[in-house]
Structures are given as C-alpha cells and as structure tokens.
Amino acid sequence: MAAGETFSDAQRSEIDRAIRDAETLCRIEFSVYVGRADGETRPFAERLHARLSAPSRSVLVMVDPAARILEIVTGADAARSLDDAEVKLAALTMQTEFASGDLVGGITRGVRQLADHARRPEMRHGS
C-alpha cells in the first residue's frame, strides 16, 4: 500500500488485514496504491503492477481519490481465476463505497470481493 500518510494506523491495519486475508483465500497477491497517478492513470497503474514481485499472479488496485479514479490491473495468472466481469463487479462495489465517503471500506470490500471471486471452488469427489 502506498501513500499511507492518508490513513490512520487503524485504517492501514484494516487494509493490510484485508489484503492478507485475500491472499490466504485465493493465493493471488494483492497490492493497493492510493495516491495521484504520474501521467495517464491506466499506464501508470500498469507500470506499478509490472514492478510488483510477481506481476503475473498479482492484482493491483490503484485509487486516486482526488481525481475519483479507480484502476484494477490483473496479471496473466490472476486473470485465469478472475475474469473481467468479476473485476467490474468489485470495481462497482468500491466506487459505491467511495461515493459514500468510505475510502477504506471500499478498498477492503473490493479486495475481499476480488479474492472471493478468484477463490477456486473446492473439488468434490464422488464415491
């Protein structure tokens, strides 16, 4: 998570906990960047994503609250478990929370929703 000075310790902890829980649930790595984009937002988010330790199995959530912009970038491996429609649903959840003034809630709910969608269903074997 970047731009942590925007959040209190408790809020940072809440976001960090949501990320840890999401990673445990679906085995995809999540990163959150909150702050201004350097240039065009999508290319900036893609550059941030490319610099992650394992971009192919990572999801980056970039939020620029001042510009009211949200970008979600998924790596190739992560995209196998998380399709565009599921990402759009999570983005809608986040934007709804952001519109009501709840930045932290939007981030945590969105990350959890992404992880829930990416979770592989349990394999059940017949007898």
HUJO-V626970 format. One record per backbone hydrogen bond with DSSP energy under -1.0 kcal/mol. NH is the residue of the N-H (numbers start at 0). CO is the residue of the C=O. Records with the same first field share a line. If there is no record, write none. Layout:
NH=CO + CO
This chain:
5=2
6=3
11=7
12=8
13=9
14=10
15=11
16=12
17=13
18=14
19=15
20=16
21=17
22=18
23=19
24=20
25=21
26=22
28=56
30=58
32=60
34=62
38=36
43=39
44=40
45=41
46=42
47=43
48=44
49=45
50=46
51=48
56=53
57=54
58=28
59=72
60=30
61=70
62=32
63=68
67=63
68=63
70=61
72=59
74=57
76=55
77=55
78=74
80=77
86=82
87=83
88=84
89=85
90=86
91=87
92=88
93=89
94=90
95=91
96=92
97=93
98=94
99=95
100=97
101=96
105=101
106=102
107=103
108=104
109=105
110=106
111=107
112=108
113=109
114=110
115=111
116=112
117=113
118=114
